[in-house]
Amino acid sequence: MDQLVAMRVFARVVESGNFTRAADSLNMPNATVSKLVQELEAHLGVRLLQRTTRRVTVTPEGHEYYEKSTRILRDLEDIDSAFSTARSKPRGALRVDIGSSTACDVLIPALPDFLARYPDIRLDLGVSDRSVDLVSDNVDCVIRGGALESSSLVARYIGSATFVTCATPFYLKCYGTPATPEELKNGHRLVSYVSPQNGKATPFRFERQGEKKEIKIDHRIGVNESNAHLAAALAGIGIVQTFRYCAGKAIEAGVLTEILQEWRPAPYPFHVVYPQNRHVTHRLRVFIEWLLEIFPQRVAGAPHQPGNHQPGK
């Protein structure tokens, strides 16, 4: 048994939650993964995992071994990086998960620059408004907006988005232009962004000089994907509240009209997030540094930015 390989395999099984996912992420046969963990248990003389037909449970001894062994693995990777990073170019696959509109309007238009700087990095983008599990899905990092839910993750702030409330000129001609948030309750048709995680509609939020308002009324239509949410506004279905980087081009072209400009909500923070117990590779490090450089202005939705599409994305 190669104990170092066995330790790495065991760590992936714990992180991914089962042998099949671990085998896929390591590009190993399932039988090899199972055999290495069994050999590691025999070498240590303790049961690290409890296996059933449906799930894998980590034993108390397994938890302790995982914590101690992953520290050793990180130290080894840090030693390797210290000697190799300065002499080598970042290379290999980088898996990034990002929301739909943030991918289309913020990240992807800027990617030619990143790919030109780092031609040996292969970027795999997972694009969806649904959140992923960084550990079990073996994702290197995610780019997400809003409140951070897990303290077990490392988060780097990369900028804030500006909200706008808008509708088509034809809609406003038919239903009138509200002058205050409360007027949205008077016969207006709202297009809500519905959370893909819990199915709840995001309230329309407003803020002016420290005064905050939240409008919760039945929506005309709810949409749980950010680009489709904007498409509903462009179709004239009703009023949306979205990000400036989503709707900016349409507003500048006169296809959408911003309303309630004095009542814009507070800026919406975005972070790049990655597991704290996973080694930060050279390719991930340069990607994060590049995000810190280009992301803040683009996510703010500056009018001159090309390709300017909603919450949580």
MIDREN-65550 format. One record per residue (C-alpha): residue number from 1; residue in one letter; x, y, z. Coordinates in pm, 1 decimal, always signed. Example, Ala and Ser with C-alpha at 12.3 -4.5 7.8 and 13.67 -1.06 7.14 Angstrom:
2
+-----+-----+----------+----------+----------+
!   n ! res !        X !        Y !        Z !
+-----+-----+----------+----------+----------+
!   1 !   A !  +1230.0 !   -450.0 !   +780.0 !
!   2 !   S !  +1367.0 !   -106.0 !   +714.0 !
+-----+-----+----------+----------+----------+
This chain:
313
+-----+-----+----------+----------+----------+
!   n ! res !        X !        Y !        Z !
+-----+-----+----------+----------+----------+
!   1 !   M !     +0.0 !     +0.0 !     +0.0 !
!   2 !   D !   +116.3 !   +351.9 !    -84.8 !
!   3 !   Q !     +8.7 !   +520.3 !   +237.8 !
!   4 !   L !    +17.9 !   +871.0 !    +92.4 !
!   5 !   V !   -210.1 !   +770.8 !   -195.8 !
!   6 !   A !   -439.0 !   +587.2 !    +46.7 !
!   7 !   M !   -462.3 !   +897.8 !   +268.2 !
!   8 !   R !   -559.4 !  +1111.1 !    -31.4 !
!   9 !   V !   -817.8 !   +858.1 !   -144.4 !
!  10 !   F !   -966.8 !   +833.2 !   +205.1 !
!  11 !   A !   -990.4 !  +1213.6 !   +225.7 !
!  12 !   R !  -1180.0 !  +1228.1 !   -104.6 !
!  13 !   V !  -1425.0 !   +960.0 !    +13.0 !
!  14 !   V !  -1495.0 !  +1161.5 !   +327.8 !
!  15 !   E !  -1532.3 !  +1485.8 !   +134.3 !
!  16 !   S !  -1748.7 !  +1346.0 !   -143.0 !
!  17 !   G !  -1965.2 !  +1127.7 !    +80.4 !
!  18 !   N !  -1934.2 !   +802.3 !   -113.8 !
!  19 !   F !  -1690.5 !   +582.5 !   -302.3 !
!  20 !   T !  -1836.5 !   +640.5 !   -647.6 !
!  21 !   R !  -1796.4 !  +1019.8 !   -637.8 !
!  22 !   A !  -1447.8 !   +985.8 !   -494.3 !
!  23 !   A !  -1349.2 !   +740.8 !   -767.6 !
!  24 !   D !  -1486.6 !   +971.4 !  -1039.3 !
!  25 !   S !  -1304.3 !  +1277.3 !   -903.2 !
!  26 !   L !   -976.3 !  +1082.8 !   -872.7 !
!  27 !   N !  -1019.5 !   +909.8 !  -1209.8 !
!  28 !   M !   -977.5 !   +571.7 !  -1041.9 !
!  29 !   P !  -1181.6 !   +251.6 !  -1058.8 !
!  30 !   N !  -1431.2 !   +218.6 !   -774.6 !
!  31 !   A !  -1274.0 !   -109.5 !   -670.7 !
!  32 !   T !   -930.1 !    +53.8 !   -636.2 !
!  33 !   V !  -1068.4 !   +325.5 !   -409.0 !
!  34 !   S !  -1242.8 !    +69.5 !   -190.5 !
!  35 !   K !   -930.6 !   -151.0 !   -174.1 !
!  36 !   L !   -703.8 !   +139.9 !    -73.2 !
!  37 !   V !   -936.0 !   +243.2 !   +210.2 !
!  38 !   Q !   -957.6 !   -116.6 !   +333.0 !
!  39 !   E !   -578.1 !   -146.0 !   +328.4 !
!  40 !   L !   -546.7 !   +182.7 !   +517.8 !
!  41 !   E !   -790.6 !    +56.6 !   +783.4 !
!  42 !   A !   -596.3 !   -269.9 !   +812.1 !
!  43 !   H !   -269.0 !    -77.1 !   +845.9 !
!  44 !   L !   -411.2 !   +145.3 !  +1121.4 !
!  45 !   G !   -608.1 !   -132.2 !  +1290.3 !
!  46 !   V !   -924.2 !    +80.0 !  +1317.4 !
!  47 !   R !  -1248.6 !   +119.2 !  +1126.8 !
!  48 !   L !  -1249.8 !   +456.5 !   +950.6 !
!  49 !   L !  -1578.8 !   +423.3 !   +761.3 !
!  50 !   Q !  -1907.8 !   +245.2 !   +818.7 !
!  51 !   R !  -2045.1 !   +121.3 !   +487.0 !
!  52 !   T !  -2404.6 !    +35.7 !   +398.7 !
!  53 !   T !  -2566.2 !    -21.2 !    +60.6 !
!  54 !   R !  -2684.8 !   +341.4 !    +53.1 !
!  55 !   R !  -2431.7 !   +554.5 !   +235.4 !
!  56 !   V !  -2090.5 !   +588.7 !   +393.3 !
!  57 !   T !  -2059.5 !   +716.4 !   +750.1 !
!  58 !   V !  -1733.4 !   +835.9 !   +901.0 !
!  59 !   T !  -1652.3 !   +680.5 !  +1238.2 !
!  60 !   P !  -1516.0 !   +891.2 !  +1528.1 !
!  61 !   E !  -1172.6 !   +744.5 !  +1456.4 !
!  62 !   G !  -1223.4 !   +828.8 !  +1089.4 !
!  63 !   H !  -1301.4 !  +1191.7 !  +1173.6 !
!  64 !   E !   -985.9 !  +1218.6 !  +1383.9 !
!  65 !   Y !   -771.2 !  +1054.8 !  +1115.9 !
!  66 !   Y !   -921.3 !  +1278.1 !   +845.4 !
!  67 !   E !   -840.7 !  +1597.0 !  +1039.2 !
!  68 !   K !   -482.7 !  +1494.2 !  +1110.4 !
!  69 !   S !   -407.7 !  +1341.6 !   +770.5 !
!  70 !   T !   -544.6 !  +1636.7 !   +571.6 !
!  71 !   R !   -315.2 !  +1869.2 !   +766.0 !
!  72 !   I !    -20.9 !  +1651.4 !   +658.5 !
!  73 !   L !   -140.5 !  +1647.4 !   +296.1 !
!  74 !   R !   -175.1 !  +2027.1 !   +292.5 !
!  75 !   D !   +174.6 !  +2066.8 !   +439.1 !
!  76 !   L !   +318.4 !  +1840.7 !   +169.8 !
!  77 !   E !   +139.1 !  +2031.6 !   -104.2 !
!  78 !   D !   +262.5 !  +2362.0 !    +39.6 !
!  79 !   I !   +620.5 !  +2231.8 !    +35.0 !
!  80 !   D !   +582.4 !  +2117.8 !   -326.2 !
!  81 !   S !   +427.2 !  +2451.4 !   -424.8 !
!  82 !   A !   +700.4 !  +2652.9 !   -258.8 !
!  83 !   F !   +960.1 !  +2486.3 !   -482.3 !
!  84 !   S !   +761.0 !  +2455.1 !   -803.8 !
!  85 !   T !   +536.6 !  +2763.2 !   -826.9 !
!  86 !   A !   +812.6 !  +3013.0 !   -896.6 !
!  87 !   R !   +949.5 !  +2802.9 !  -1183.6 !
!  88 !   S !   +632.8 !  +2667.2 !  -1341.8 !
!  89 !   K !   +331.5 !  +2809.9 !  -1514.2 !
!  90 !   P !     -9.9 !  +2732.0 !  -1363.2 !
!  91 !   R !   -162.5 !  +2442.7 !  -1550.3 !
!  92 !   G !   -437.9 !  +2183.8 !  -1528.1 !
!  93 !   A !   -813.8 !  +2182.7 !  -1486.7 !
!  94 !   L !   -997.4 !  +2439.7 !  -1277.3 !
!  95 !   R !  -1364.1 !  +2380.0 !  -1190.4 !
!  96 !   V !  -1563.6 !  +2695.7 !  -1116.5 !
!  97 !   D !  -1936.3 !  +2719.8 !  -1038.3 !
!  98 !   I !  -2118.4 !  +3045.9 !  -1108.4 !
!  99 !   G !  -2471.9 !  +3180.1 !  -1148.5 !
! 100 !   S !  -2626.4 !  +3211.1 !  -1492.9 !
! 101 !   S !  -2638.0 !  +3585.3 !  -1547.3 !
! 102 !   T !  -2309.3 !  +3647.2 !  -1366.2 !
! 103 !   A !  -2146.5 !  +3401.6 !  -1604.7 !
! 104 !   C !  -2303.1 !  +3553.1 !  -1917.9 !
! 105 !   D !  -2268.3 !  +3921.9 !  -1833.5 !
! 106 !   V !  -1970.1 !  +3949.0 !  -1599.6 !
! 107 !   L !  -1728.1 !  +3656.3 !  -1615.8 !
! 108 !   I !  -1739.1 !  +3510.4 !  -1967.0 !
! 109 !   P !  -1690.5 !  +3844.1 !  -2151.0 !
! 110 !   A !  -1367.5 !  +3887.9 !  -1951.9 !
! 111 !   L !  -1236.7 !  +3532.4 !  -1996.0 !
! 112 !   P !  -1033.5 !  +3594.8 !  -2314.2 !
! 113 !   D !   -793.5 !  +3796.5 !  -2098.6 !
! 114 !   F !   -757.4 !  +3516.5 !  -1840.7 !
! 115 !   L !   -711.5 !  +3246.4 !  -2104.6 !
! 116 !   A !   -449.3 !  +3455.4 !  -2282.5 !
! 117 !   R !   -254.3 !  +3504.9 !  -1958.7 !
! 118 !   Y !   -274.6 !  +3139.3 !  -1855.1 !
! 119 !   P !   -294.5 !  +2922.5 !  -2168.8 !
! 120 !   D !   -217.7 !  +2600.7 !  -1979.1 !
! 121 !   I !   -525.1 !  +2624.5 !  -1753.8 !
! 122 !   R !   -837.7 !  +2441.4 !  -1870.3 !
! 123 !   L !  -1147.0 !  +2606.7 !  -1723.5 !
! 124 !   D !  -1464.5 !  +2405.4 !  -1661.3 !
! 125 !   L !  -1760.5 !  +2632.2 !  -1579.2 !
! 126 !   G !  -2066.9 !  +2499.2 !  -1401.0 !
! 127 !   V !  -2337.6 !  +2755.8 !  -1482.3 !
! 128 !   S !  -2658.6 !  +2750.5 !  -1279.8 !
! 129 !   D !  -2845.5 !  +2956.4 !  -1022.3 !
! 130 !   R !  -2857.0 !  +2648.2 !   -799.6 !
! 131 !   S !  -2585.6 !  +2623.4 !   -535.3 !
! 132 !   V !  -2345.6 !  +2330.4 !   -542.1 !
! 133 !   D !  -2161.5 !  +2150.8 !   -264.3 !
! 134 !   L !  -1799.0 !  +2245.2 !   -320.4 !
! 135 !   V !  -1665.8 !  +1943.3 !   -134.8 !
! 136 !   S !  -1886.3 !  +1658.5 !   -256.9 !
! 137 !   D !  -1901.8 !  +1795.1 !   -613.2 !
! 138 !   N !  -1523.3 !  +1847.6 !   -618.5 !
! 139 !   V !  -1550.3 !  +2210.4 !   -733.0 !
! 140 !   D !  -1244.5 !  +2431.7 !   -684.3 !
! 141 !   C !  -1441.0 !  +2748.8 !   -614.5 !
! 142 !   V !  -1779.4 !  +2913.6 !   -657.2 !
! 143 !   I !  -1871.3 !  +3273.3 !   -731.7 !
! 144 !   R !  -2188.0 !  +3370.7 !   -549.8 !
! 145 !   G !  -2369.2 !  +3676.9 !   -425.2 !
! 146 !   G !  -2547.4 !  +3740.2 !    -98.0 !
! 147 !   A !  -2506.4 !  +3624.5 !   +259.9 !
! 148 !   L !  -2249.4 !  +3354.2 !   +330.5 !
! 149 !   E !  -2399.3 !  +3047.6 !   +494.0 !
! 150 !   S !  -2108.5 !  +2824.3 !   +591.6 !
! 151 !   S !  -1817.8 !  +2912.8 !   +821.3 !
! 152 !   S !  -1629.8 !  +2605.8 !   +694.2 !
! 153 !   L !  -1557.3 !  +2788.7 !   +368.8 !
! 154 !   V !  -1306.9 !  +3059.2 !   +282.6 !
! 155 !   A !  -1464.8 !  +3363.0 !   +115.5 !
! 156 !   R !  -1288.3 !  +3649.7 !    -63.1 !
! 157 !   Y !  -1492.5 !  +3960.9 !   -136.8 !
! 158 !   I !  -1472.2 !  +4047.8 !   -508.2 !
! 159 !   G !  -1715.5 !  +4336.9 !   -548.9 !
! 160 !   S !  -2077.2 !  +4446.4 !   -514.3 !
! 161 !   A !  -2361.0 !  +4465.4 !   -762.9 !
! 162 !   T !  -2611.3 !  +4749.4 !   -792.2 !
! 163 !   F !  -2983.0 !  +4672.6 !   -802.9 !
! 164 !   V !  -3225.0 !  +4840.7 !  -1043.0 !
! 165 !   T !  -3603.6 !  +4824.4 !  -1062.3 !
! 166 !   C !  -3729.1 !  +4841.4 !  -1418.9 !
! 167 !   A !  -3998.7 !  +4761.4 !  -1677.3 !
! 168 !   T !  -4059.9 !  +4819.0 !  -2046.4 !
! 169 !   P !  -4184.4 !  +5163.2 !  -2158.4 !
! 170 !   F !  -4499.9 !  +4995.8 !  -2293.3 !
! 171 !   Y !  -4575.5 !  +4837.8 !  -1954.7 !
! 172 !   L !  -4531.5 !  +5174.4 !  -1779.8 !
! 173 !   K !  -4754.7 !  +5340.5 !  -2038.2 !
! 174 !   C !  -5027.7 !  +5084.7 !  -1966.6 !
! 175 !   Y !  -4998.5 !  +5064.2 !  -1587.1 !
! 176 !   G !  -4830.9 !  +5391.5 !  -1489.5 !
! 177 !   T !  -4493.9 !  +5467.5 !  -1334.1 !
! 178 !   P !  -4486.4 !  +5418.0 !   -955.8 !
! 179 !   A !  -4337.5 !  +5708.1 !   -761.7 !
! 180 !   T !  -4295.2 !  +5518.7 !   -431.3 !
! 181 !   P !  -4241.2 !  +5151.6 !   -343.0 !
! 182 !   E !  -4589.5 !  +5134.2 !   -186.7 !
! 183 !   E !  -4747.5 !  +5210.7 !   -523.8 !
! 184 !   L !  -4629.6 !  +4870.0 !   -644.6 !
! 185 !   K !  -4921.7 !  +4731.1 !   -442.4 !
! 186 !   N !  -5174.2 !  +4926.9 !   -650.6 !
! 187 !   G !  -5244.5 !  +4698.0 !   -943.3 !
! 188 !   H !  -4889.4 !  +4656.8 !  -1069.8 !
! 189 !   R !  -4765.1 !  +4327.1 !  -1209.9 !
! 190 !   L !  -4443.2 !  +4205.4 !  -1051.7 !
! 191 !   V !  -4204.5 !  +3947.5 !  -1191.5 !
! 192 !   S !  -4034.0 !  +3784.3 !   -893.2 !
! 193 !   Y !  -3704.0 !  +3602.0 !   -878.6 !
! 194 !   V !  -3775.6 !  +3266.7 !   -710.4 !
! 195 !   S !  -3493.7 !  +3099.5 !   -517.7 !
! 196 !   P !  -3389.7 !  +2770.6 !   -682.1 !
! 197 !   Q !  -3293.3 !  +2647.8 !   -333.6 !
! 198 !   N !  -3619.1 !  +2696.2 !   -142.4 !
! 199 !   G !  -3877.5 !  +2800.0 !   -402.0 !
! 200 !   K !  -3952.2 !  +3128.0 !   -224.2 !
! 201 !   A !  -3998.0 !  +3455.0 !   -408.9 !
! 202 !   T !  -3737.8 !  +3720.5 !   -330.7 !
! 203 !   P !  -3915.7 !  +4033.8 !   -195.7 !
! 204 !   F !  -3867.7 !  +4366.9 !   -370.3 !
! 205 !   R !  -3637.5 !  +4563.4 !   -139.4 !
! 206 !   F !  -3580.4 !  +4938.2 !   -133.8 !
! 207 !   E !  -3361.6 !  +5179.8 !    +60.3 !
! 208 !   R !  -3336.0 !  +5558.4 !    +71.5 !
! 209 !   Q !  -3121.2 !  +5756.9 !   +313.8 !
! 210 !   G !  -3123.4 !  +5474.8 !   +565.9 !
! 211 !   E !  -3497.3 !  +5407.3 !   +535.0 !
! 212 !   K !  -3569.2 !  +5050.9 !   +424.9 !
! 213 !   K !  -3884.5 !  +4905.9 !   +273.1 !
! 214 !   E !  -3973.0 !  +4552.9 !   +168.1 !
! 215 !   I !  -4263.9 !  +4484.9 !    -67.5 !
! 216 !   K !  -4422.1 !  +4140.9 !    -51.8 !
! 217 !   I !  -4720.8 !  +4093.3 !   -280.8 !
! 218 !   D !  -4837.1 !  +3812.2 !   -506.6 !
! 219 !   H !  -4633.6 !  +3816.3 !   -823.4 !
! 220 !   R !  -4766.2 !  +3791.1 !  -1175.4 !
! 221 !   I !  -4497.6 !  +3536.8 !  -1259.7 !
! 222 !   G !  -4205.5 !  +3386.6 !  -1072.0 !
! 223 !   V !  -3883.2 !  +3275.6 !  -1241.0 !
! 224 !   N !  -3598.6 !  +3077.1 !  -1082.3 !
! 225 !   E !  -3325.3 !  +3144.1 !  -1341.1 !
! 226 !   S !  -3165.8 !  +3484.1 !  -1380.4 !
! 227 !   N !  -3152.4 !  +3520.6 !  -1758.2 !
! 228 !   A !  -3513.6 !  +3402.0 !  -1791.2 !
! 229 !   H !  -3609.3 !  +3648.7 !  -1517.8 !
! 230 !   L !  -3476.6 !  +3936.5 !  -1726.0 !
! 231 !   A !  -3640.4 !  +3791.3 !  -2038.6 !
! 232 !   A !  -3978.8 !  +3813.4 !  -1864.1 !
! 233 !   A !  -3922.4 !  +4185.9 !  -1807.9 !
! 234 !   L !  -3815.4 !  +4236.8 !  -2169.1 !
! 235 !   A !  -4137.0 !  +4063.3 !  -2278.6 !
! 236 !   G !  -4336.8 !  +4332.2 !  -2099.0 !
! 237 !   I !  -4488.0 !  +4096.1 !  -1840.9 !
! 238 !   G !  -4420.8 !  +4329.5 !  -1550.5 !
! 239 !   I !  -4172.2 !  +4502.9 !  -1320.1 !
! 240 !   V !  -3850.1 !  +4330.8 !  -1214.8 !
! 241 !   Q !  -3581.7 !  +4407.0 !   -961.5 !
! 242 !   T !  -3246.7 !  +4280.7 !  -1085.0 !
! 243 !   F !  -2883.0 !  +4376.7 !  -1109.3 !
! 244 !   R !  -2751.6 !  +4667.4 !  -1311.9 !
! 245 !   Y !  -2511.4 !  +4433.2 !  -1491.0 !
! 246 !   C !  -2817.4 !  +4229.5 !  -1599.9 !
! 247 !   A !  -3037.0 !  +4510.7 !  -1726.7 !
! 248 !   G !  -2783.1 !  +4782.1 !  -1805.0 !
! 249 !   K !  -2765.5 !  +4734.9 !  -2181.1 !
! 250 !   A !  -3145.1 !  +4724.0 !  -2213.6 !
! 251 !   I !  -3182.9 !  +5039.7 !  -2003.3 !
! 252 !   E !  -2920.6 !  +5226.4 !  -2204.5 !
! 253 !   A !  -3095.3 !  +5119.8 !  -2527.2 !
! 254 !   G !  -3434.4 !  +5236.1 !  -2399.9 !
! 255 !   V !  -3578.0 !  +4883.2 !  -2410.3 !
! 256 !   L !  -3624.6 !  +4895.5 !  -2031.9 !
! 257 !   T !  -3683.2 !  +5199.4 !  -1811.4 !
! 258 !   E !  -3544.0 !  +5222.8 !  -1460.1 !
! 259 !   I !  -3796.4 !  +5336.3 !  -1198.4 !
! 260 !   L !  -3772.8 !  +5430.5 !   -830.6 !
! 261 !   Q !  -3409.9 !  +5536.7 !   -874.7 !
! 262 !   E !  -3410.2 !  +5713.8 !   -537.6 !
! 263 !   W !  -3505.6 !  +5384.5 !   -372.9 !
! 264 !   R !  -3225.2 !  +5154.3 !   -484.1 !
! 265 !   P !  -3146.0 !  +4872.1 !   -240.0 !
! 266 !   A !  -2807.6 !  +4844.2 !    -72.8 !
! 267 !   P !  -2525.8 !  +4702.1 !   -290.2 !
! 268 !   Y !  -2520.7 !  +4322.9 !   -310.0 !
! 269 !   P !  -2182.7 !  +4166.2 !   -221.0 !
! 270 !   F !  -2017.0 !  +3891.9 !   -424.0 !
! 271 !   H !  -1750.5 !  +3648.2 !   -303.6 !
! 272 !   V !  -1532.0 !  +3375.9 !   -446.0 !
! 273 !   V !  -1563.1 !  +3082.0 !   -207.8 !
! 274 !   Y !  -1356.2 !  +2765.3 !   -164.1 !
! 275 !   P !  -1314.0 !  +2494.2 !   +104.6 !
! 276 !   Q !  -1076.2 !  +2588.1 !   +382.7 !
! 277 !   N !   -946.3 !  +2232.5 !   +421.7 !
! 278 !   R !   -840.4 !  +2203.4 !    +60.0 !
! 279 !   H !   -502.6 !  +2306.6 !    -75.7 !
! 280 !   V !   -514.7 !  +2624.1 !   -286.1 !
! 281 !   T !   -345.4 !  +2524.1 !   -609.3 !
! 282 !   H !   -134.5 !  +2759.4 !   -817.0 !
! 283 !   R !   -408.0 !  +2772.1 !  -1083.8 !
! 284 !   L !   -678.1 !  +2857.4 !   -827.5 !
! 285 !   R !   -458.3 !  +3123.2 !   -671.9 !
! 286 !   V !   -399.2 !  +3304.9 !  -1000.7 !
! 287 !   F !   -768.9 !  +3278.6 !  -1087.9 !
! 288 !   I !   -866.3 !  +3444.8 !   -759.0 !
! 289 !   E !   -605.4 !  +3717.5 !   -809.7 !
! 290 !   W !   -744.0 !  +3778.6 !  -1159.0 !
! 291 !   L !  -1099.7 !  +3800.0 !  -1022.1 !
! 292 !   L !   -990.9 !  +4059.8 !   -766.8 !
! 293 !   E !   -849.5 !  +4263.3 !  -1053.8 !
! 294 !   I !  -1135.3 !  +4254.5 !  -1306.3 !
! 295 !   F !  -1453.0 !  +4159.0 !  -1119.3 !
! 296 !   P !  -1539.8 !  +4466.8 !   -904.5 !
! 297 !   Q !  -1599.1 !  +4709.1 !  -1191.8 !
! 298 !   R !  -1778.5 !  +4455.0 !  -1406.7 !
! 299 !   V !  -2017.3 !  +4331.7 !  -1136.4 !
! 300 !   A !  -2100.7 !  +4692.1 !  -1045.9 !
! 301 !   G !  -2252.0 !  +4718.0 !  -1395.5 !
! 302 !   A !  -2069.1 !  +5024.9 !  -1516.2 !
! 303 !   P !  -2259.1 !  +5158.3 !  -1823.9 !
! 304 !   H !  -1960.5 !  +5126.9 !  -2057.8 !
! 305 !   Q !  -1900.4 !  +4760.0 !  -1974.7 !
! 306 !   P !  -1982.5 !  +4525.6 !  -2263.4 !
! 307 !   G !  -2238.4 !  +4253.0 !  -2222.0 !
! 308 !   N !  -2420.1 !  +4402.7 !  -1929.1 !
! 309 !   H !  -2785.6 !  +4010.6 !  -1699.4 !
! 310 !   Q !  -3005.6 !  +3856.5 !  -1075.0 !
! 311 !   P !  -2991.0 !  +3798.5 !   -718.1 !
! 312 !   G !  -2780.8 !  +3514.3 !   -585.5 !
! 313 !   K !  -2607.1 !  +3461.5 !   -917.4 !
+-----+-----+----------+----------+----------+
